[in-house]
Amino acid sequence: MITLGLTGSIGMGKSTIAAMFADEGVPVWDADLAVHRLYAESEPLKAKLVETFGDVLTDGVVDRVKLSAALKGEAASFEKLDAIVHPATVADRNRYLAEHADAPLVVADIPLLYETGAEASLDKVVVVSAPADVQAARVLARAGMTEAKFEAILARQMPDAEKRARADFIIDTSKSLDDCRDAVRLLIEKLTSLQDTPA
């Protein structure tokens, strides 16, 4: 199996590319979905969050609005949150990879891939990217999004240029959907053919 990390800053089209991999039959582990599931189902995780941030539950599920309020936008609070949530998501990803051990290629969709050092446990990384003006237009078109929120999110993410420099592969999503799908298919073909090459 080859494990491919998929990442990209907000508004770069990462979810669209992840869906294209899934459409091609590639198993995709989604970090955001894993966190949502853990917030609902993991009693140890919920207990740690309540112990650290107070009452952040609604009907026994982590309430993201309450959690966001408890974080108060403070860097130290985000660090505490990451220290609690990150190990749980890594364990969830490892379980997923074990369940799909027979697949030739598995994608791990991780928004903060480089920020959390996840690339160290993956074989390759593809970064989804687009010009800054395209990114800004996409993000600011979202309901409830403001310039200030956008800047705050970007501040927590590694700059796109640095991600591109570190990537093994880059998919430019400013092109058409057909071009993006072709790029995904080409990358799948390239990575799965590596397994047929003698070491």
TIRO-2110 file (N, C-alpha, C; in Angstrom, 1 decimal):
// TIRO-2110
0.8, -1.2, 0.0, N, 1, A
0.0, 0.0, 0.0, CA, 1, A
0.9, 1.3, 0.0, C, 1, A
0.4, 2.2, -0.8, N, 2, A
1.1, 3.6, -0.7, CA, 2, A
0.1, 4.5, 0.0, C, 2, A
0.6, 5.2, 1.0, N, 3, A
-0.3, 6.2, 1.7, CA, 3, A
0.1, 7.6, 1.1, C, 3, A
-1.0, 8.3, 0.6, N, 4, A
-0.8, 9.6, 0.0, CA, 4, A
-1.5, 10.6, 0.9, C, 4, A
-0.8, 11.6, 1.5, N, 5, A
-1.4, 12.7, 2.2, CA, 5, A
-1.9, 13.7, 1.2, C, 5, A
-3.1, 14.2, 1.5, N, 6, A
-3.7, 15.2, 0.7, CA, 6, A
-4.0, 16.4, 1.6, C, 6, A
-3.4, 17.6, 1.2, N, 7, A
-3.6, 18.8, 2.0, CA, 7, A
-3.7, 20.0, 1.1, C, 7, A
-4.0, 21.1, 1.7, N, 8, A
-4.2, 22.4, 1.0, CA, 8, A
-4.8, 23.4, 1.9, C, 8, A
-4.5, 24.6, 1.7, N, 9, A
-5.1, 25.7, 2.6, CA, 9, A
-6.6, 25.8, 2.3, C, 9, A
-7.2, 26.6, 3.1, N, 10, A
-8.7, 26.8, 3.0, CA, 10, A
-9.0, 27.4, 1.6, C, 10, A
-10.0, 26.9, 1.0, N, 11, A
-10.5, 27.5, -0.3, CA, 11, A
-9.7, 27.0, -1.5, C, 11, A
-8.8, 26.0, -1.3, N, 12, A
-8.0, 25.5, -2.4, CA, 12, A
-8.6, 24.4, -3.2, C, 12, A
-9.7, 23.9, -2.7, N, 13, A
-10.4, 22.8, -3.5, CA, 13, A
-10.1, 21.4, -3.0, C, 13, A
-9.6, 21.3, -1.8, N, 14, A
-9.1, 20.0, -1.3, CA, 14, A
-10.2, 18.9, -1.2, C, 14, A
-11.4, 19.4, -0.8, N, 15, A
-12.5, 18.5, -0.6, CA, 15, A
-13.0, 17.9, -2.0, C, 15, A
-12.9, 18.8, -3.0, N, 16, A
-13.3, 18.4, -4.4, CA, 16, A
-12.3, 17.4, -4.9, C, 16, A
-11.0, 17.6, -4.6, N, 17, A
-10.0, 16.6, -5.1, CA, 17, A
-10.2, 15.3, -4.3, C, 17, A
-10.4, 15.4, -3.0, N, 18, A
-10.6, 14.1, -2.2, CA, 18, A
-11.8, 13.3, -2.8, C, 18, A
-12.9, 14.0, -3.2, N, 19, A
-14.0, 13.3, -3.7, CA, 19, A
-13.7, 12.7, -5.1, C, 19, A
-12.8, 13.3, -5.8, N, 20, A
-12.4, 12.7, -7.1, CA, 20, A
-11.6, 11.4, -6.9, C, 20, A
-10.7, 11.4, -5.9, N, 21, A
-10.0, 10.2, -5.5, CA, 21, A
-11.0, 9.1, -5.1, C, 21, A
-12.0, 9.4, -4.3, N, 22, A
-13.0, 8.5, -3.9, CA, 22, A
-13.8, 7.9, -5.1, C, 22, A
-14.1, 8.8, -6.0, N, 23, A
-14.8, 8.4, -7.3, CA, 23, A
-14.0, 7.4, -8.1, C, 23, A
-12.7, 7.5, -8.0, N, 24, A
-11.9, 6.5, -8.7, CA, 24, A
-11.6, 5.2, -7.9, C, 24, A
-12.3, 5.1, -6.8, N, 25, A
-12.3, 3.9, -6.0, CA, 25, A
-11.1, 3.8, -5.0, C, 25, A
-10.5, 5.0, -4.7, N, 26, A
-9.4, 5.0, -3.8, CA, 26, A
-10.0, 5.3, -2.4, C, 26, A
-9.7, 4.5, -1.4, N, 27, A
-10.2, 4.8, 0.0, CA, 27, A
-9.6, 6.1, 0.5, C, 27, A
-10.5, 6.9, 1.1, N, 28, A
-10.0, 8.3, 1.5, CA, 28, A
-10.4, 8.4, 3.0, C, 28, A
-9.4, 8.6, 3.9, N, 29, A
-9.6, 8.9, 5.3, CA, 29, A
-9.7, 10.4, 5.4, C, 29, A
-10.7, 10.9, 6.0, N, 30, A
-11.0, 12.4, 6.1, CA, 30, A
-10.8, 12.8, 7.6, C, 30, A
-9.7, 13.6, 7.8, N, 31, A
-9.4, 14.0, 9.2, CA, 31, A
-10.6, 14.8, 9.8, C, 31, A
-11.2, 15.7, 9.1, N, 32, A
-12.3, 16.5, 9.6, CA, 32, A
-13.5, 15.6, 10.0, C, 32, A
-13.8, 14.6, 9.2, N, 33, A
-14.9, 13.7, 9.5, CA, 33, A
-14.6, 12.9, 10.7, C, 33, A
-13.3, 12.5, 10.8, N, 34, A
-12.9, 11.7, 11.9, CA, 34, A
-13.0, 12.5, 13.2, C, 34, A
-12.7, 13.8, 13.2, N, 35, A
-12.9, 14.6, 14.4, CA, 35, A
-14.3, 14.7, 14.8, C, 35, A
-15.2, 14.9, 13.8, N, 36, A
-16.6, 15.0, 14.0, CA, 36, A
-17.1, 13.7, 14.7, C, 36, A
-16.7, 12.6, 14.2, N, 37, A
-17.1, 11.3, 14.7, CA, 37, A
-16.6, 11.1, 16.2, C, 37, A
-15.3, 11.5, 16.4, N, 38, A
-14.7, 11.4, 17.7, CA, 38, A
-15.4, 12.3, 18.7, C, 38, A
-15.8, 13.5, 18.3, N, 39, A
-16.5, 14.4, 19.1, CA, 39, A
-17.8, 13.9, 19.6, C, 39, A
-18.4, 13.0, 18.7, N, 40, A
-19.7, 12.4, 19.1, CA, 40, A
-19.6, 11.1, 19.8, C, 40, A
-18.5, 10.3, 19.5, N, 41, A
-18.5, 9.0, 20.0, CA, 41, A
-17.4, 8.6, 21.1, C, 41, A
-16.3, 9.4, 21.1, N, 42, A
-15.2, 9.0, 22.0, CA, 42, A
-15.4, 9.6, 23.4, C, 42, A
-15.8, 8.7, 24.3, N, 43, A
-16.0, 9.2, 25.7, CA, 43, A
-14.7, 9.7, 26.3, C, 43, A
-13.5, 9.0, 26.1, N, 44, A
-12.3, 9.5, 26.7, CA, 44, A
-11.9, 10.9, 26.2, C, 44, A
-12.1, 11.1, 24.9, N, 45, A
-11.8, 12.4, 24.3, CA, 45, A
-12.7, 13.5, 24.9, C, 45, A
-14.0, 13.2, 24.9, N, 46, A
-14.9, 14.2, 25.5, CA, 46, A
-14.6, 14.5, 26.9, C, 46, A
-14.2, 13.5, 27.7, N, 47, A
-13.9, 13.8, 29.1, CA, 47, A
-12.7, 14.7, 29.2, C, 47, A
-11.7, 14.5, 28.4, N, 48, A
-10.5, 15.3, 28.4, CA, 48, A
-10.8, 16.8, 28.0, C, 48, A
-11.7, 16.9, 27.0, N, 49, A
-12.1, 18.3, 26.6, CA, 49, A
-12.8, 19.0, 27.7, C, 49, A
-13.7, 18.3, 28.3, N, 50, A
-14.5, 18.9, 29.4, CA, 50, A
-13.6, 19.3, 30.6, C, 50, A
-12.7, 18.4, 30.9, N, 51, A
-11.7, 18.6, 32.0, CA, 51, A
-10.9, 19.9, 31.7, C, 51, A
-10.5, 20.1, 30.4, N, 52, A
-9.6, 21.2, 30.0, CA, 52, A
-10.3, 22.5, 29.8, C, 52, A
-11.5, 22.4, 29.1, N, 53, A
-12.2, 23.6, 28.7, CA, 53, A
-13.5, 23.9, 29.3, C, 53, A
-14.0, 23.0, 30.2, N, 54, A
-15.2, 23.2, 30.8, CA, 54, A
-16.4, 22.5, 30.0, C, 54, A
-17.6, 23.0, 30.3, N, 55, A
-18.8, 22.4, 29.6, CA, 55, A
-18.8, 22.7, 28.1, C, 55, A
-18.3, 21.9, 27.3, N, 56, A
-18.3, 22.1, 25.9, CA, 56, A
-19.2, 21.1, 25.1, C, 56, A
-20.1, 20.4, 25.9, N, 57, A
-21.0, 19.4, 25.4, CA, 57, A
-22.4, 19.9, 25.3, C, 57, A
-23.1, 19.4, 24.2, N, 58, A
-24.5, 19.6, 24.1, CA, 58, A
-25.1, 18.2, 23.7, C, 58, A
-26.0, 17.7, 24.6, N, 59, A
-26.6, 16.4, 24.3, CA, 59, A
-25.5, 15.3, 24.2, C, 59, A
-24.4, 15.4, 25.0, N, 60, A
-23.4, 14.4, 25.0, CA, 60, A
-22.4, 14.4, 23.8, C, 60, A
-22.5, 15.5, 23.0, N, 61, A
-21.6, 15.6, 21.9, CA, 61, A
-20.9, 16.9, 22.0, C, 61, A
-19.6, 16.9, 21.6, N, 62, A
-18.8, 18.2, 21.7, CA, 62, A
-19.5, 19.2, 20.8, C, 62, A
-19.8, 20.4, 21.3, N, 63, A
-20.5, 21.5, 20.6, CA, 63, A
-19.4, 22.4, 20.1, C, 63, A
-19.2, 22.5, 18.8, N, 64, A
-18.1, 23.3, 18.3, CA, 64, A
-18.3, 24.8, 18.6, C, 64, A
-19.5, 25.3, 18.8, N, 65, A
-19.7, 26.7, 19.1, CA, 65, A
-19.2, 26.9, 20.5, C, 65, A
-19.6, 26.0, 21.5, N, 66, A
-19.1, 26.2, 22.8, CA, 66, A
-17.6, 26.0, 22.9, C, 66, A
-17.1, 25.1, 22.2, N, 67, A
-15.6, 24.8, 22.2, CA, 67, A
-14.9, 26.1, 21.6, C, 67, A
-15.4, 26.6, 20.6, N, 68, A
-14.8, 27.8, 20.0, CA, 68, A
-14.8, 29.0, 21.0, C, 68, A
-15.9, 29.1, 21.7, N, 69, A
-16.0, 30.2, 22.7, CA, 69, A
-15.0, 30.0, 23.8, C, 69, A
-14.8, 28.7, 24.2, N, 70, A
-13.8, 28.4, 25.3, CA, 70, A
-12.4, 28.6, 24.8, C, 70, A
-12.1, 28.5, 23.6, N, 71, A
-10.7, 28.7, 23.0, CA, 71, A
-10.4, 30.2, 23.1, C, 71, A
-11.4, 31.0, 22.9, N, 72, A
-11.2, 32.5, 23.0, CA, 72, A
-10.1, 33.0, 22.0, C, 72, A
-9.9, 32.2, 20.9, N, 73, A
-8.9, 32.6, 19.9, CA, 73, A
-7.5, 32.7, 20.4, C, 73, A
-7.2, 32.1, 21.5, N, 74, A
-5.9, 32.2, 22.1, CA, 74, A
-5.0, 31.0, 21.6, C, 74, A
-3.8, 31.3, 21.2, N, 75, A
-2.9, 30.3, 20.6, CA, 75, A
-2.6, 29.2, 21.6, C, 75, A
-2.5, 29.5, 22.9, N, 76, A
-2.2, 28.5, 23.9, CA, 76, A
-3.4, 27.5, 24.0, C, 76, A
-4.6, 28.0, 23.9, N, 77, A
-5.8, 27.2, 23.9, CA, 77, A
-5.8, 26.2, 22.8, C, 77, A
-5.5, 26.7, 21.6, N, 78, A
-5.4, 25.9, 20.4, CA, 78, A
-4.4, 24.8, 20.6, C, 78, A
-3.3, 25.1, 21.2, N, 79, A
-2.2, 24.1, 21.4, CA, 79, A
-2.7, 23.0, 22.4, C, 79, A
-3.5, 23.4, 23.4, N, 80, A
-4.0, 22.4, 24.3, CA, 80, A
-5.0, 21.5, 23.6, C, 80, A
-5.8, 22.1, 22.7, N, 81, A
-6.8, 21.4, 22.0, CA, 81, A
-6.1, 20.4, 21.1, C, 81, A
-5.1, 20.8, 20.3, N, 82, A
-4.4, 20.0, 19.4, CA, 82, A
-3.7, 18.8, 20.2, C, 82, A
-3.2, 19.1, 21.4, N, 83, A
-2.6, 18.0, 22.2, CA, 83, A
-3.5, 16.9, 22.6, C, 83, A
-4.8, 17.3, 22.7, N, 84, A
-5.8, 16.3, 23.1, CA, 84, A
-6.4, 15.6, 21.8, C, 84, A
-6.7, 16.3, 20.8, N, 85, A
-7.4, 15.8, 19.6, CA, 85, A
-6.4, 15.1, 18.7, C, 85, A
-5.2, 15.6, 18.5, N, 86, A
-4.3, 15.0, 17.5, CA, 86, A
-4.0, 13.5, 17.7, C, 86, A
-3.7, 13.1, 19.0, N, 87, A
-3.4, 11.6, 19.1, CA, 87, A
-4.6, 10.8, 18.8, C, 87, A
-5.8, 11.3, 19.1, N, 88, A
-7.0, 10.5, 18.8, CA, 88, A
-7.2, 10.4, 17.3, C, 88, A
-7.0, 11.4, 16.6, N, 89, A
-7.1, 11.3, 15.1, CA, 89, A
-6.1, 10.5, 14.5, C, 89, A
-4.9, 10.5, 15.0, N, 90, A
-3.8, 9.6, 14.5, CA, 90, A
-4.2, 8.2, 14.7, C, 90, A
-4.7, 7.8, 15.9, N, 91, A
-5.1, 6.5, 16.1, CA, 91, A
-6.2, 6.1, 15.2, C, 91, A
-7.2, 7.0, 14.9, N, 92, A
-8.3, 6.7, 14.0, CA, 92, A
-7.8, 6.5, 12.6, C, 92, A
-6.8, 7.3, 12.2, N, 93, A
-6.2, 7.1, 10.8, CA, 93, A
-5.5, 5.7, 10.7, C, 93, A
-4.8, 5.4, 11.8, N, 94, A
-4.0, 4.1, 11.7, CA, 94, A
-5.0, 2.9, 11.7, C, 94, A
-6.1, 3.0, 12.4, N, 95, A
-7.2, 2.0, 12.3, CA, 95, A
-7.7, 1.9, 10.8, C, 95, A
-7.9, 3.0, 10.2, N, 96, A
-8.5, 3.0, 8.8, CA, 96, A
-7.5, 2.4, 7.9, C, 96, A
-6.2, 2.7, 8.0, N, 97, A
-5.2, 2.2, 7.2, CA, 97, A
-5.1, 0.7, 7.3, C, 97, A
-5.2, 0.2, 8.6, N, 98, A
-5.2, -1.2, 8.8, CA, 98, A
-6.3, -1.9, 8.2, C, 98, A
-7.5, -1.3, 8.2, N, 99, A
-8.7, -1.9, 7.6, CA, 99, A
-8.6, -1.9, 6.1, C, 99, A
-7.8, -1.1, 5.5, N, 100, A
-7.7, -1.0, 4.0, CA, 100, A
-6.3, -1.4, 3.6, C, 100, A
-5.7, -2.3, 4.4, N, 101, A
-4.3, -2.8, 4.1, CA, 101, A
-4.1, -3.4, 2.7, C, 101, A
-5.2, -3.9, 2.2, N, 102, A
-5.1, -4.6, 0.9, CA, 102, A
-5.2, -3.6, -0.3, C, 102, A
-5.5, -2.4, 0.0, N, 103, A
-5.7, -1.4, -1.1, CA, 103, A
-4.3, -0.9, -1.6, C, 103, A
-4.1, -0.8, -2.9, N, 104, A
-2.8, -0.3, -3.5, CA, 104, A
-2.5, 1.1, -3.1, C, 104, A
-3.6, 1.9, -2.9, N, 105, A
-3.4, 3.3, -2.5, CA, 105, A
-4.5, 3.8, -1.6, C, 105, A
-4.1, 4.5, -0.6, N, 106, A
-5.0, 5.1, 0.4, CA, 106, A
-4.7, 6.6, 0.5, C, 106, A
-5.7, 7.4, 0.5, N, 107, A
-5.5, 8.9, 0.7, CA, 107, A
-5.9, 9.3, 2.1, C, 107, A
-5.0, 10.1, 2.7, N, 108, A
-5.3, 10.7, 4.0, CA, 108, A
-5.5, 12.2, 3.8, C, 108, A
-6.8, 12.6, 3.9, N, 109, A
-7.2, 14.0, 3.7, CA, 109, A
-7.0, 14.8, 5.0, C, 109, A
-5.9, 15.6, 5.1, N, 110, A
-5.5, 16.2, 6.4, CA, 110, A
-5.3, 17.7, 6.1, C, 110, A
-6.2, 18.6, 6.6, N, 111, A
-6.0, 20.0, 6.4, CA, 111, A
-4.7, 20.5, 6.9, C, 111, A
-4.4, 20.2, 8.1, N, 112, A
-3.2, 20.7, 8.8, CA, 112, A
-2.0, 19.6, 8.7, C, 112, A
-1.8, 19.0, 7.6, N, 113, A
-0.9, 17.9, 7.4, CA, 113, A
0.5, 18.3, 7.8, C, 113, A
1.1, 19.3, 7.2, N, 114, A
2.4, 19.8, 7.5, CA, 114, A
2.5, 20.4, 8.9, C, 114, A
1.4, 21.1, 9.3, N, 115, A
1.4, 21.7, 10.6, CA, 115, A
1.5, 20.7, 11.8, C, 115, A
1.0, 19.5, 11.5, N, 116, A
1.0, 18.5, 12.6, CA, 116, A
2.1, 17.5, 12.4, C, 116, A
2.9, 17.6, 11.4, N, 117, A
4.0, 16.7, 11.1, CA, 117, A
3.5, 15.3, 10.6, C, 117, A
2.3, 15.3, 10.0, N, 118, A
1.8, 14.0, 9.6, CA, 118, A
2.5, 13.4, 8.4, C, 118, A
3.2, 14.3, 7.6, N, 119, A
3.9, 13.8, 6.4, CA, 119, A
5.0, 12.7, 6.8, C, 119, A
5.5, 12.7, 8.0, N, 120, A
6.5, 11.8, 8.5, CA, 120, A
6.0, 10.3, 8.4, C, 120, A
4.7, 10.2, 8.6, N, 121, A
4.1, 8.8, 8.6, CA, 121, A
3.4, 8.4, 7.3, C, 121, A
3.6, 9.3, 6.2, N, 122, A
2.9, 9.0, 5.0, CA, 122, A
4.0, 8.9, 3.9, C, 122, A
3.7, 8.1, 2.8, N, 123, A
4.7, 7.9, 1.8, CA, 123, A
4.9, 9.1, 0.9, C, 123, A
3.8, 9.7, 0.5, N, 124, A
3.9, 10.9, -0.4, CA, 124, A
2.8, 11.9, 0.0, C, 124, A
3.0, 13.2, -0.5, N, 125, A
2.0, 14.2, -0.2, CA, 125, A
1.7, 15.0, -1.5, C, 125, A
0.4, 15.2, -1.7, N, 126, A
-0.1, 16.0, -2.8, CA, 126, A
-0.7, 17.3, -2.2, C, 126, A
-0.3, 18.4, -2.7, N, 127, A
-0.9, 19.7, -2.2, CA, 127, A
-1.8, 20.2, -3.3, C, 127, A
-3.0, 20.6, -2.9, N, 128, A
-4.0, 21.2, -3.7, CA, 128, A
-3.8, 22.7, -3.6, C, 128, A
-3.7, 23.4, -4.7, N, 129, A
-3.4, 24.8, -4.7, CA, 129, A
-4.1, 25.6, -5.8, C, 129, A
-4.1, 26.9, -5.6, N, 130, A
-4.7, 27.8, -6.6, CA, 130, A
-4.1, 29.2, -6.3, C, 130, A
-4.1, 30.1, -7.3, N, 131, A
-3.7, 31.4, -7.0, CA, 131, A
-4.4, 32.1, -5.8, C, 131, A
-3.7, 33.0, -5.1, N, 132, A
-4.3, 33.6, -3.9, CA, 132, A
-5.6, 34.3, -4.2, C, 132, A
-5.7, 35.0, -5.4, N, 133, A
-7.0, 35.7, -5.7, CA, 133, A
-8.2, 34.7, -5.8, C, 133, A
-7.9, 33.6, -6.4, N, 134, A
-8.9, 32.5, -6.6, CA, 134, A
-9.3, 32.0, -5.2, C, 134, A
-8.3, 31.7, -4.4, N, 135, A
-8.6, 31.2, -3.0, CA, 135, A
-9.5, 32.2, -2.3, C, 135, A
-9.1, 33.5, -2.3, N, 136, A
-9.8, 34.5, -1.5, CA, 136, A
-11.3, 34.6, -2.0, C, 136, A
-11.4, 34.6, -3.3, N, 137, A
-12.8, 34.7, -3.9, CA, 137, A
-13.7, 33.5, -3.4, C, 137, A
-13.1, 32.3, -3.4, N, 138, A
-13.9, 31.2, -3.0, CA, 138, A
-14.2, 31.2, -1.5, C, 138, A
-13.3, 31.6, -0.7, N, 139, A
-13.5, 31.6, 0.8, CA, 139, A
-14.5, 32.7, 1.2, C, 139, A
-14.3, 33.9, 0.6, N, 140, A
-15.1, 35.0, 1.0, CA, 140, A
-16.6, 34.9, 0.5, C, 140, A
-16.8, 34.0, -0.4, N, 141, A
-18.1, 33.7, -0.9, CA, 141, A
-18.9, 32.8, 0.0, C, 141, A
-18.2, 32.2, 1.0, N, 142, A
-18.9, 31.3, 1.9, CA, 142, A
-19.8, 32.1, 2.9, C, 142, A
-20.9, 31.5, 3.3, N, 143, A
-21.8, 32.2, 4.2, CA, 143, A
-21.1, 32.4, 5.5, C, 143, A
-21.3, 33.6, 6.1, N, 144, A
-20.7, 33.9, 7.4, CA, 144, A
-19.2, 34.2, 7.4, C, 144, A
-18.6, 34.1, 6.3, N, 145, A
-17.1, 34.3, 6.2, CA, 145, A
-16.9, 35.8, 6.1, C, 145, A
-15.8, 36.3, 6.8, N, 146, A
-15.4, 37.7, 6.8, CA, 146, A
-13.9, 37.7, 6.5, C, 146, A
-13.4, 38.9, 6.1, N, 147, A
-12.0, 39.0, 5.9, CA, 147, A
-11.2, 38.7, 7.2, C, 147, A
-11.7, 39.1, 8.3, N, 148, A
-11.0, 38.8, 9.6, CA, 148, A
-11.0, 37.3, 9.9, C, 148, A
-12.1, 36.6, 9.7, N, 149, A
-12.1, 35.2, 9.9, CA, 149, A
-11.1, 34.5, 8.9, C, 149, A
-11.1, 34.9, 7.7, N, 150, A
-10.2, 34.3, 6.7, CA, 150, A
-8.8, 34.5, 7.1, C, 150, A
-8.4, 35.7, 7.5, N, 151, A
-7.1, 36.0, 7.9, CA, 151, A
-6.7, 35.2, 9.1, C, 151, A
-7.6, 35.0, 10.1, N, 152, A
-7.3, 34.2, 11.3, CA, 152, A
-7.1, 32.7, 10.9, C, 152, A
-7.8, 32.2, 10.0, N, 153, A
-7.7, 30.8, 9.5, CA, 153, A
-6.3, 30.7, 8.8, C, 153, A
-6.0, 31.6, 7.9, N, 154, A
-4.7, 31.6, 7.2, CA, 154, A
-3.5, 31.6, 8.2, C, 154, A
-3.7, 32.4, 9.3, N, 155, A
-2.6, 32.5, 10.3, CA, 155, A
-2.3, 31.2, 10.9, C, 155, A
-3.2, 30.3, 11.0, N, 156, A
-3.0, 29.0, 11.6, CA, 156, A
-2.5, 28.0, 10.6, C, 156, A
-2.5, 28.3, 9.3, N, 157, A
-2.0, 27.4, 8.3, CA, 157, A
-0.7, 27.8, 7.7, C, 157, A
0.1, 26.8, 7.4, N, 158, A
1.4, 27.1, 6.7, CA, 158, A
1.1, 27.8, 5.4, C, 158, A
1.9, 28.8, 5.0, N, 159, A
1.7, 29.5, 3.7, CA, 159, A
1.7, 28.5, 2.5, C, 159, A
0.8, 28.8, 1.6, N, 160, A
0.7, 27.9, 0.4, CA, 160, A
2.0, 27.7, -0.3, C, 160, A
2.8, 28.7, -0.4, N, 161, A
4.1, 28.6, -1.1, CA, 161, A
5.0, 27.6, -0.5, C, 161, A
5.0, 27.5, 0.9, N, 162, A
5.8, 26.6, 1.6, CA, 162, A
5.3, 25.1, 1.4, C, 162, A
4.0, 25.0, 1.4, N, 163, A
3.4, 23.7, 1.2, CA, 163, A
3.7, 23.2, -0.2, C, 163, A
3.6, 24.1, -1.2, N, 164, A
4.0, 23.7, -2.6, CA, 164, A
5.5, 23.2, -2.7, C, 164, A
6.3, 24.0, -1.9, N, 165, A
7.7, 23.7, -2.0, CA, 165, A
8.0, 22.3, -1.4, C, 165, A
7.3, 21.9, -0.4, N, 166, A
7.5, 20.6, 0.3, CA, 166, A
6.8, 19.5, -0.3, C, 166, A
5.8, 19.7, -1.2, N, 167, A
5.0, 18.7, -1.8, CA, 167, A
5.7, 17.8, -2.7, C, 167, A
5.3, 16.5, -2.8, N, 168, A
5.8, 15.6, -3.8, CA, 168, A
5.0, 15.8, -5.1, C, 168, A
3.7, 16.2, -5.0, N, 169, A
2.9, 16.5, -6.2, CA, 169, A
2.0, 17.7, -5.9, C, 169, A
1.6, 18.4, -6.9, N, 170, A
0.7, 19.6, -6.8, CA, 170, A
-0.4, 19.4, -7.8, C, 170, A
-1.6, 19.7, -7.4, N, 171, A
-2.8, 19.8, -8.3, CA, 171, A
-3.3, 21.2, -8.3, C, 171, A
-3.3, 21.8, -9.4, N, 172, A
-3.7, 23.2, -9.6, CA, 172, A
-5.2, 23.2, -9.8, C, 172, A
-6.0, 23.7, -8.8, N, 173, A
-7.5, 23.6, -8.9, CA, 173, A
-8.1, 24.9, -9.6, C, 173, A
-7.2, 25.8, -10.1, N, 174, A
-7.7, 26.9, -10.8, CA, 174, A
-8.1, 26.5, -12.3, C, 174, A
-7.7, 25.3, -12.6, N, 175, A
-8.1, 24.8, -13.9, CA, 175, A
-9.5, 24.2, -13.9, C, 175, A
-10.0, 23.6, -15.0, N, 176, A
-11.3, 23.1, -15.0, CA, 176, A
-11.4, 21.8, -14.2, C, 176, A
-12.7, 21.4, -13.9, N, 177, A
-12.9, 20.1, -13.1, CA, 177, A
-12.4, 18.9, -13.9, C, 177, A
-12.5, 19.0, -15.2, N, 178, A
-12.0, 17.9, -16.1, CA, 178, A
-10.5, 17.8, -16.0, C, 178, A
-9.9, 18.9, -16.0, N, 179, A
-8.4, 18.9, -15.9, CA, 179, A
-8.0, 18.4, -14.5, C, 179, A
-8.7, 18.8, -13.5, N, 180, A
-8.4, 18.3, -12.1, CA, 180, A
-8.6, 16.8, -12.0, C, 180, A
-9.7, 16.3, -12.6, N, 181, A
-9.9, 14.8, -12.6, CA, 181, A
-8.8, 14.1, -13.4, C, 181, A
-8.4, 14.6, -14.5, N, 182, A
-7.3, 14.0, -15.2, CA, 182, A
-6.0, 14.0, -14.4, C, 182, A
-5.8, 15.0, -13.7, N, 183, A
-4.6, 15.1, -12.8, CA, 183, A
-4.7, 14.0, -11.7, C, 183, A
-5.9, 13.8, -11.2, N, 184, A
-6.1, 12.8, -10.1, CA, 184, A
-5.8, 11.4, -10.7, C, 184, A
-6.4, 11.2, -11.9, N, 185, A
-6.2, 9.9, -12.5, CA, 185, A
-4.8, 9.6, -12.8, C, 185, A
-4.1, 10.6, -13.3, N, 186, A
-2.7, 10.5, -13.7, CA, 186, A
-1.8, 10.1, -12.4, C, 186, A
-2.2, 10.8, -11.3, N, 187, A
-1.4, 10.6, -10.1, CA, 187, A
-1.7, 9.2, -9.5, C, 187, A
-2.9, 8.7, -9.6, N, 188, A
-3.2, 7.4, -9.2, CA, 188, A
-2.5, 6.4, -10.0, C, 188, A
-2.5, 6.6, -11.3, N, 189, A
-1.7, 5.7, -12.2, CA, 189, A
-0.2, 5.6, -11.9, C, 189, A
0.3, 6.8, -11.6, N, 190, A
1.7, 7.0, -11.3, CA, 190, A
2.1, 6.2, -10.0, C, 190, A
1.3, 6.5, -9.0, N, 191, A
1.6, 5.9, -7.7, CA, 191, A
1.4, 4.4, -7.6, C, 191, A
0.3, 3.9, -8.3, N, 192, A
0.1, 2.5, -8.2, CA, 192, A
1.0, 1.7, -9.1, C, 192, A
1.6, 2.4, -10.2, N, 193, A
2.6, 1.7, -11.0, CA, 193, A
3.9, 1.6, -10.3, C, 193, A
4.1, 2.4, -9.3, N, 194, A
5.4, 2.3, -8.5, CA, 194, A
5.5, 1.0, -7.8, C, 194, A
4.3, 0.4, -7.4, N, 195, A
4.3, -0.8, -6.7, CA, 195, A
4.7, -2.0, -7.6, C, 195, A
4.5, -1.8, -8.9, N, 196, A
4.9, -2.9, -9.8, CA, 196, A
6.4, -2.9, -10.2, C, 196, A
7.1, -1.8, -9.7, N, 197, A
8.5, -1.7, -10.1, CA, 197, A
9.3, -2.3, -9.0, C, 197, A
10.2, -3.3, -9.4, N, 198, A
11.1, -4.0, -8.4, CA, 198, A
11.9, -2.9, -7.7, C, 198, A
12.1, -3.2, -6.4, N, 199, A
12.9, -2.3, -5.6, CA, 199, A
14.4, -2.5, -5.9, C, 199, A
END
